[in-house]
Amino acid sequence: MKMKRVVVTGVGMVTALGNDVAANWGNLVQGKSGAGPITRFDASKFKTQFACEVTGLNMEPIFDRKEARRYDRHIHFAVYSAEEAMRDAHIDMSQENEFRCGVIYGSGMGGVHMLDENISAFATGDGTPRYSPFFIPTIITNMAAGMLAIRYGFRGVNYATTSACASSSHAIANAYYQIRMGMADVILTGGSEAAIECCGIGGFNALHALSTRNESPKTASRPFSASRDGFVLGEGAGTLILEEYQHAKARGAHIYAELVGTGLTADAYHLTASDPEGHGAKNAMQLAINEAGIALEDIDYINTHGTSTPIGDLAEVKAIQNLFGEHAYRINLTSSKSMTGHLLGGTGAVEAIISILSMQHGMVTPTINHEEGDSDPNIDYKLNFTFNQAQSRDIRYAMSNNFGFGGHNACLLFKKY
């Protein structure tokens, strides 16, 4: 069977840096941080009191006020970013076979706000269960995918992926396979997360996973620096429209990039920690390159997982150096999480879009918050981490890495169109 080519024809994004792609890109290039004190609840007793919150999102053009209250924030983010992606792609369903249009969408934690709100209300009440009838439908991680299919009338493949911080990268990879094998023409894919809630912050604090740099939130996420002390929790969503190449060409679609390779592996090492030698990450990148049929030396850019955790950052650097050897020094490495925070299940989609935009604009966004002298003796700073300042570069092949709790590794490889 001859495999189909897969291209990106629409993108949409919501993060702490902005509620559309243009705002996000502008702030990323300028090296702005989206971190600030938590406003969603009183975090004064938590070890971490800051995060990268989405602000100013007006859902009323999409849902009326009553309807909006029924759905968890991760669904709001998914639908909002999907609206932008659908407009961008100019999909006209009157011209499409609805059974060849699908949705594969990721979330690591699902409806955290609704879970927190309903259980807290029961625990502090008189013992009478008064759960919302929308409690179950909006906490389950598949519901964003279901809502999107309902909204756009996509009657083809429809499911969710959940693999912690690799969830939306897995969603994109699975969408790619469906189109490659000729099972679909168009798939709306990506991921969404909204875990800035009491149980989200409290739970990650208990794992010692979050930065506690409360005195300086905007400088707290500092990937690859010696003083990194954990990630900054973010929220939001990224949505991509993947399309079969000939289908996109026939309707005159704007093509952003071609998705040419994926690599999916497992560390099989630890519940939350990365394999310290980065074996699984290395294998994921190698598989993506093999699938694309290119050489190691063709890679120009890697949007790293780069969460700003002591073990994870070092493991990824080892994986990159062990795989690419001398060519590693010629690659622009960057961590978007230094600005957006870590969107967990939404992060892979957001970073895939950033990788694509970097190719389009010939610009590598920076890894911010690195200070002179803040050097980890275990990291080779001859590597180009694109610290603090965006860099112009013609990018032919861009790679996006995401690794999740449980040892889930996902790598996406895009080609400039």
C-alpha positions in Angstrom: 0.0 0.0 0.0 1.4 3.4 -1.0 1.4 5.7 2.0 -0.2 9.1 1.7 1.5 12.4 2.5 0.3 14.4 5.5 0.3 18.2 5.7 -0.8 20.9 8.2 -3.4 23.3 6.8 -4.7 25.0 10.0 -3.5 26.0 13.5 -5.1 27.4 16.6 -3.6 28.1 20.0 -4.5 29.4 23.5 -1.9 29.8 26.2 -0.9 32.3 28.9 0.9 34.2 26.1 -2.3 34.9 24.2 -5.6 33.6 22.9 -4.7 33.2 19.3 -1.7 32.1 17.2 -0.5 35.6 16.3 -0.4 36.9 19.9 1.4 33.8 21.0 4.0 34.0 18.2 4.7 37.7 18.9 5.2 37.1 22.6 7.4 34.0 22.0 9.7 35.9 19.7 10.1 38.7 22.2 10.9 36.2 25.0 8.0 37.0 27.3 7.0 34.9 30.2 3.4 34.0 30.8 3.9 33.3 34.5 2.3 35.2 37.4 0.6 34.7 40.8 -2.3 32.3 40.7 -5.7 34.1 40.6 -8.0 31.1 40.2 -7.9 30.2 43.9 -6.2 31.2 47.1 -2.7 29.6 46.7 -1.2 31.3 49.7 -0.8 28.0 51.6 0.7 26.1 48.7 4.4 25.7 48.2 3.9 27.0 44.6 1.8 30.1 44.3 2.2 31.0 40.6 1.5 29.5 37.2 0.9 30.4 33.6 -2.8 31.1 33.5 -4.9 31.8 30.4 -6.7 35.2 30.8 -9.2 37.2 28.9 -10.8 34.3 27.1 -14.3 35.2 25.9 -16.3 32.1 25.3 -19.7 33.8 24.6 -19.3 33.9 20.8 -18.9 30.1 21.0 -21.1 29.1 24.0 -23.8 31.2 25.7 -23.1 31.9 29.4 -25.3 29.0 30.7 -23.8 26.5 28.3 -20.2 27.7 29.1 -20.8 26.9 32.8 -21.6 23.3 32.0 -18.2 22.5 30.5 -14.8 22.3 32.1 -12.0 24.7 31.1 -10.1 22.1 29.2 -13.1 21.8 26.9 -13.3 25.6 26.6 -9.6 25.8 25.5 -10.0 22.9 23.1 -13.1 24.4 21.3 -11.6 27.9 21.3 -8.4 26.8 19.6 -10.2 24.5 17.3 -12.4 27.4 16.1 -9.2 29.3 15.1 -7.8 26.3 13.4 -10.9 25.6 11.4 -11.2 29.2 10.3 -7.5 29.1 9.3 -7.9 25.9 7.3 -11.1 27.1 5.6 -12.8 23.7 5.9 -16.2 23.7 4.2 -18.1 20.7 5.4 -20.6 21.0 2.6 -17.7 19.9 0.3 -16.3 17.2 2.5 -17.2 13.5 3.1 -18.1 13.7 6.8 -17.1 10.1 7.3 -13.6 10.8 6.2 -13.2 13.7 8.7 -12.2 12.8 12.2 -11.0 14.1 15.6 -8.1 12.6 17.7 -7.5 14.9 20.6 -5.4 14.5 23.8 -5.6 15.5 27.4 -3.5 14.3 30.3 -5.9 15.1 33.2 -9.3 16.1 31.7 -11.8 18.0 33.7 -9.8 19.0 36.8 -11.8 22.0 37.7 -15.2 20.2 37.6 -13.6 17.3 39.6 -12.3 19.7 42.2 -15.4 21.8 42.4 -17.9 18.9 42.7 -16.0 16.8 45.2 -15.1 19.9 47.3 -18.8 20.9 47.4 -19.8 17.4 48.6 -17.0 17.2 51.2 -17.9 20.5 52.7 -21.6 20.1 52.5 -24.1 18.3 54.6 -23.4 14.9 53.0 -26.2 15.1 50.4 -24.8 14.4 47.0 -25.6 17.3 44.7 -23.3 16.5 41.8 -23.8 18.4 38.5 -25.4 16.3 35.8 -22.4 17.4 33.6 -19.9 16.2 36.2 -19.1 12.9 34.5 -19.3 14.1 30.9 -16.9 16.9 31.4 -14.2 15.3 33.6 -13.6 12.4 31.3 -10.6 13.0 29.0 -12.4 12.0 25.8 -15.0 14.6 25.9 -13.0 17.4 24.2 -12.7 15.0 21.2 -16.4 14.2 21.4 -17.5 17.9 21.6 -15.3 18.8 18.6 -16.8 16.1 16.5 -20.3 17.2 17.4 -19.5 20.8 16.7 -18.1 20.3 13.2 -20.0 17.2 12.1 -16.9 15.0 11.8 -18.3 11.5 11.7 -15.0 9.6 11.0 -12.5 8.4 13.6 -13.0 9.9 17.0 -11.1 9.3 20.2 -8.8 10.7 22.8 -5.2 10.0 23.8 -3.9 10.1 27.3 -0.2 9.7 28.0 0.5 12.5 30.5 2.7 15.2 28.9 2.9 13.3 25.6 -0.8 13.1 25.1 -1.3 15.6 22.3 1.9 14.5 20.6 0.4 11.0 20.5 -2.8 12.4 19.2 -1.0 14.1 16.3 1.0 10.9 15.6 -2.2 8.8 15.6 -3.9 11.3 13.3 -0.9 11.1 11.0 -1.1 7.3 10.8 -4.9 7.4 9.9 -4.3 9.8 7.0 -1.0 8.0 5.9 -2.9 4.8 5.6 -5.7 6.3 3.6 -8.4 6.0 6.4 -9.2 9.8 6.5 -8.8 13.0 4.5 -9.0 15.5 7.3 -8.3 15.1 11.1 -8.6 17.8 13.7 -6.0 17.0 16.3 -4.1 18.4 19.3 -4.6 18.6 23.0 -5.9 20.7 25.9 -5.3 21.0 29.6 -6.6 23.1 32.5 -4.9 21.8 35.7 -4.3 25.1 37.5 -6.6 24.0 40.4 -6.0 23.2 44.0 -5.6 19.5 43.3 -3.3 20.2 40.3 -0.9 22.5 42.2 -1.1 20.5 45.4 -0.5 17.2 43.7 2.5 18.3 41.7 3.9 20.0 44.8 3.6 16.7 46.6 5.7 15.2 43.8 8.3 18.0 44.2 7.8 18.6 40.4 7.0 22.4 40.5 9.3 25.3 40.9 8.8 27.1 44.2 10.4 30.4 43.1 7.5 32.4 44.4 9.5 35.6 44.7 10.1 35.7 40.9 7.5 33.8 38.9 8.5 35.1 35.5 12.1 33.8 35.9 11.1 30.5 37.5 11.1 28.3 34.4 14.8 28.1 33.4 15.4 25.0 31.4 19.0 23.8 31.1 20.2 26.2 33.8 21.9 24.9 37.0 19.4 26.6 39.3 16.3 25.0 37.7 14.0 23.7 40.4 11.0 22.3 38.6 8.4 23.2 36.0 5.9 26.0 36.0 2.4 24.7 35.4 0.6 26.1 32.4 -2.8 25.7 30.7 -4.4 26.1 27.3 -4.6 24.2 24.1 -3.2 23.7 20.6 -5.2 22.5 17.6 -3.9 21.4 14.2 -5.8 20.5 11.0 -3.9 17.5 9.4 -4.9 16.8 5.8 -4.0 14.4 3.1 -1.7 16.2 0.7 -3.6 15.7 -2.6 -6.9 16.5 -0.8 -5.4 19.8 0.5 -4.0 20.7 -3.0 -7.3 20.0 -4.7 -9.1 22.5 -2.6 -6.4 25.1 -2.7 -5.5 25.0 1.0 -2.7 26.9 2.5 -0.1 24.4 3.6 2.0 25.3 6.6 4.3 22.2 6.7 4.5 18.5 6.1 4.5 16.0 8.9 7.1 13.4 7.8 8.0 11.3 10.8 7.0 10.2 14.3 8.8 8.3 17.0 6.9 6.7 19.9 8.8 4.8 22.6 8.8 4.0 26.3 11.5 4.5 28.9 10.2 1.4 30.9 12.1 2.9 33.8 10.2 4.8 36.5 6.8 6.1 37.4 7.7 9.8 37.1 11.4 10.2 36.4 13.0 10.1 33.0 15.6 7.4 32.2 18.6 9.4 33.2 20.6 8.3 30.1 17.7 9.3 27.8 17.6 6.0 25.9 13.9 6.2 25.2 14.1 9.8 24.1 17.0 9.0 21.8 15.1 6.1 20.2 12.0 8.2 19.6 14.0 10.8 17.7 15.8 8.1 15.7 12.5 6.5 14.7 11.1 9.8 13.5 14.2 10.4 11.4 14.1 6.9 10.0 10.4 7.2 9.1 11.2 10.5 7.3 14.0 8.8 5.4 16.5 11.6 6.1 19.9 11.9 7.7 20.7 13.0 11.2 22.5 16.0 9.7 19.2 17.3 8.1 17.8 18.3 11.5 18.1 22.0 12.1 15.9 22.6 15.1 14.5 20.8 18.1 11.8 22.1 20.3 12.9 20.2 23.4 10.6 18.9 26.1 12.8 21.1 28.3 10.6 21.4 31.4 13.2 22.9 33.8 13.5 19.8 36.0 16.9 18.7 37.2 16.7 15.1 35.9 14.5 15.6 32.8 16.6 18.3 31.1 19.8 16.5 31.6 18.4 13.3 30.2 17.2 15.0 27.1 20.5 16.7 26.5 22.2 13.3 26.8 19.8 11.8 24.3 20.4 14.6 21.8 24.2 14.4 22.1 24.3 10.6 22.0 22.1 10.5 18.9 23.4 13.4 16.9 27.1 13.4 17.9 29.0 16.4 16.4 25.9 17.6 14.5 24.2 18.3 17.9 26.3 21.5 18.0 24.7 22.7 14.7 21.1 22.3 15.9 19.1 25.1 17.5 17.6 23.8 20.7 14.8 25.7 22.4 12.3 25.3 25.2 9.0 27.0 24.7 8.0 26.0 28.2 10.3 28.7 29.6 7.6 31.1 28.4 4.3 29.2 28.2 4.8 27.0 31.2 4.2 23.3 30.9 0.7 22.5 29.5 0.9 18.8 30.3 -1.4 17.0 27.8 -1.7 20.2 25.7 2.0 20.9 25.4 2.8 18.7 22.5 0.3 20.4 20.2 1.3 23.9 21.3 5.0 23.1 20.7 4.2 21.4 17.3 2.6 24.7 16.2 5.6 26.7 17.5 7.9 24.4 15.5 5.9 24.9 12.4 5.7 28.7 12.8 9.5 28.7 13.4 10.0 27.1 10.0 7.5 29.5 8.4 9.1 32.6 9.8 12.8 31.4 9.8 13.0 32.3 13.4 13.9 30.2 16.5 12.1 31.4 19.7 14.4 31.7 22.8 14.8 29.6 25.9 14.5 32.4 28.4 15.8 33.0 32.0 19.3 31.7 31.6 21.8 33.9 33.5 25.5 34.2 33.0 27.3 31.7 35.3 24.2 29.7 36.0 25.8 26.6 34.4 25.2 23.0 35.2 28.6 21.2 35.1 26.8 18.2 33.5 25.5 20.2 30.5 27.7 21.1 27.5 27.0 24.8 26.8 28.7 24.6 23.4 25.2 23.3 22.4 23.0 26.1 21.1 20.1 26.4 23.5 19.0 29.7 21.9 19.3 31.3 25.3 17.4 34.6 25.9 17.3 35.9 22.3 15.4 34.7 19.2 17.7 33.7 16.4 17.1 33.8 12.6 17.5 30.5 10.9 16.4 28.7 7.7 14.8 25.6 9.1 14.3 22.7 6.7 13.4 20.0 9.3 12.0 20.8 12.8 11.6 18.2 15.5 9.3 18.5 18.6 9.9 16.3 21.6 7.5 15.5 24.5 7.9 13.0 27.3 5.3 12.0 29.9 5.1 10.6 33.4 5.1 6.8 33.0 7.9 7.0 30.5 5.9 7.9 27.4 8.1 9.4 24.7 6.8 11.1 21.5 8.7 12.8 18.8 7.2 14.7 15.8 9.2 15.6 12.7 8.0 18.4 10.3 9.4 19.3 6.9 9.4 22.9 5.5 6.8 23.2 2.7 
